[in-house]
Amino acid sequence: MHRQDLEKIVNAAQRRASLWEEMMVLRLFNGFYEGFPGLVLDRFGSALVIFDHSDDGISSELLDGIVQWALADLAGVQSVLLKQRRHPDEKLKKGILIAGELLPESVMELFVHYALDLCMNQDASFYPDTRELRKWLLMHSSGRRVLNTFAYTGSLGVAAGVGGAVHVVQTDLSRRFLRFARDSWGLNGLDSNRCGIVPGDFYKVTARLRRAERLFDLIILDPPFFSTTLAGRVDLQANMTRLINKVRPLTAHEGILVVINNALFLSGRAFKAELDRLCQSDFVSFEAIIPIPEDITGYPETIVAPPPADPAPFNHATKIALLRVTRKDKRI
């Protein structure tokens, strides 16, 4: 059986073959949609990362087959990291090196450098699904003041900085994650005076910024699916509007809010309806959807299973929308 599974993986990866040399961050296989629920393969430069979400773990035979194929056929791949997302051992969740000796400490995407720690967390410290958003930020940030909330390791803010933002504020609850935002800023030779690193709770930080009457031309709202702190609660299925309303007062006249909702079981129609209700006022309008790349979603000829909730009019559970904000006072 593992031979058929390996063929399925290789065939799906081959569909992406034209991207192998062009992109150093690439999803080679999304088993949730492409026929092996629980198994995801991502390339990060010289490393292949295997995400195993299954309860029992994939077979050693299949794992050996993936390793041999990757080292032999994926040009430039020199190491393989296995992350067992449901294993009780925290070390195995974060990842163990099963082939090779070194993991990359940075990666390049669209000629932008990003600091990495593939074992820092259960994920890989960099999300390939927001590639098109980083591309949009590279093209639309020039001359803008940018606020990146729930910044994590700051890749979206770094893309804005490389794209010419006059100033970028990166804020997240974790100082450890924000260190990568600072490191990535330096990797790209950006002026440190153009970047503010603000560790802290989203609700407290945005309240301080409002009291200081700070305004931003572009605000990125990329919250986790669910979290609770003493200052407030994040629940993407229940209170996305509340989060949006927390940052709206910080948006300059005709500014853009980038709103990201990655709730797997929230349909695209339900999320769009929530945004449409916000846009019934004269002060918020819907601008556009940023799509998720096909290497993440799977291709028509490789998809064999639908997502848990229909993402339409978005194309993936990671739903990205652009909203334009008009201020009553029209001050800049």
Long-range contacts (C-beta under 8 A, 24 or more apart in sequence): 2-59, 2-61, 2-62, 2-65, 3-65, 5-36, 5-62, 6-62, 6-65, 6-66, 6-69, 8-34, 8-35, 8-36, 9-36, 9-39, 9-41, 9-66, 9-69, 10-69, 10-73, 11-302, 12-298, 12-299, 12-302, 13-41, 13-74, 15-299, 15-301, 15-302, 16-295, 19-295, 20-74, 20-75, 21-75, 23-109, 24-107, 24-108, 24-109, 25-107, 25-109, 25-126, 25-128, 25-131, 26-128, 26-295, 27-128, 27-129, 27-293, 27-295, 27-296, 28-74, 28-295, 30-295, 30-296, 30-297, 30-298, 32-305, 32-307, 33-297, 33-298, 33-302, 33-303, 33-304, 33-305, 33-306, 33-307, 34-298, 34-302, 34-303, 34-304, 34-305, 35-302, 35-304, 35-305, 37-305, 41-66, 42-124, 42-128, 43-74, 43-77, 44-104, 44-107, 44-116, 44-118, 44-124, 44-126, 45-76, 45-104, 45-106, 45-107, 45-108, 45-116, 46-76, 46-77, 46-78, 46-79, 46-102, 46-104, 47-77, 47-78, 47-79, 47-80, 47-81, 47-100, 47-103, 47-104, 47-118, 48-74, 48-77, 48-79, 48-80, 48-81, 49-80, 49-81, 49-83, 49-95, 49-118, 49-124, 50-80, 50-81, 50-82, 50-83, 51-83, 51-85, 52-82, 52-83, 52-84, 52-85, 52-86, 53-85, 53-86, 54-86, 55-86, 57-84, 57-87, 63-98, 67-98, 67-99, 70-99, 71-99, 71-100, 78-102, 79-103, 81-118, 81-119, 83-122, 83-124, 85-122, 93-122, 94-119, 94-120, 94-121, 94-122, 95-119, 106-184, 106-187, 109-134, 110-134, 110-135, 110-138, 110-159, 112-138, 112-158, 112-159, 112-162, 112-188, 113-184, 113-187, 113-188, 114-153, 114-155, 114-158, 114-180, 114-184, 114-187, 115-153, 115-180, 115-183, 115-184, 115-187, 116-180, 117-180, 120-176, 125-152, 125-153, 125-177, 125-180, 126-153, 126-155, 127-155, 128-293, 128-295, 128-296, 129-292, 129-293, 129-296, 129-316, 129-318, 130-155, 130-156, 130-222, 130-260, 130-318, 130-320, 131-293, 132-290, 132-291, 132-292, 132-293, 132-320, 133-159, 133-258, 133-260, 133-290, 133-320, 134-159, 135-159, 136-290, 137-163, 137-218, 138-162, 138-163, 139-163, 140-218, 140-256, 141-165, 141-218, 143-217, 144-216, 144-217, 144-218, 145-215, 145-216, 145-217, 145-218, 145-252, 146-216, 146-217, 146-218, 146-219, 146-220, 147-171, 147-209, 147-214, 147-216, 147-218, 147-219, 147-220, 147-247, 147-250, 148-220, 148-222, 149-202, 149-205, 149-206, 149-219, 149-220, 149-221, 149-222, 149-223, 149-247, 150-202, 150-221, 150-222, 150-223, 150-224, 151-177, 151-178, 151-181, 151-220, 151-222, 152-177, 152-222, 153-177, 153-178, 153-180, 153-181, 153-184, 154-178, 154-180, 154-181, 154-182, 154-184, 154-185, 155-184, 156-220, 156-222, 156-258, 157-181, 157-195, 157-220, 158-184, 158-185, 158-188, 158-190, 160-218, 160-220, 161-185, 161-188, 161-190, 161-194, 161-195, 162-188, 162-190, 165-194, 165-218, 166-194, 167-194, 167-195, 167-196, 168-194, 168-195, 168-196, 169-195, 169-196, 169-198, 169-209, 169-216, 170-195, 170-196, 170-197, 170-198, 171-197, 171-198, 171-199, 171-200, 171-202, 171-205, 172-199, 173-199, 173-200, 173-201, 173-202, 173-229, 174-199, 175-199, 201-229, 201-230, 201-231, 201-232, 202-231, 202-232, 202-234, 202-243, 202-246, 203-229, 203-231, 203-232, 203-246, 204-231, 206-246, 206-247, 206-250, 209-250, 210-249, 210-250, 214-250, 215-250, 215-251, 215-252, 215-255, 215-331, 215-332, 216-250, 216-251, 216-252, 216-255, 217-251, 217-252, 217-255, 217-256, 218-255, 218-256, 218-258, 219-247, 219-250, 219-251, 219-255, 219-256, 219-257, 219-258, 220-258, 220-260, 221-247, 221-257, 221-258, 221-259, 221-260, 222-258, 222-260, 223-260, 225-262, 225-263, 225-264, 236-261, 236-262, 236-263, 236-266, 237-263, 237-265, 237-266, 240-271, 240-274, 241-274, 241-277, 241-278, 244-278, 244-323, 248-283, 248-284, 248-325, 251-325, 251-327, 252-327, 252-332, 253-325, 253-326, 253-327, 253-329, 253-330, 253-331, 253-332, 254-324, 254-325, 254-326, 255-324, 255-325, 256-287, 256-322, 256-323, 256-324, 256-325, 257-284, 257-322, 257-323, 257-324, 257-325, 258-290, 258-320, 258-321, 258-322, 259-320, 259-321, 259-322, 259-323, 260-318, 260-319, 260-320, 261-318, 261-319, 262-317, 262-318, 262-319, 263-317, 264-307, 264-308, 264-309, 264-317, 265-308, 265-309, 266-309, 266-317, 266-319, 267-309, 267-310, 267-311, 268-309, 268-310, 268-311, 268-312, 268-313, 268-314, 268-319, 269-310, 269-312, 269-313, 271-314, 271-319, 271-321, 272-313, 272-314, 272-321, 275-321, 275-323, 278-323, 279-323, 282-326, 283-325, 283-326, 283-327, 283-328, 284-323, 284-324, 284-325, 284-326, 285-323, 285-324, 285-326, 286-321, 286-322, 286-323, 286-324, 287-321, 287-322, 287-323, 287-324, 288-321, 288-322, 289-313, 289-314, 289-319, 289-320, 289-321, 289-322, 290-320, 290-321, 290-322, 291-315, 291-316, 291-320, 292-316, 292-318, 292-320
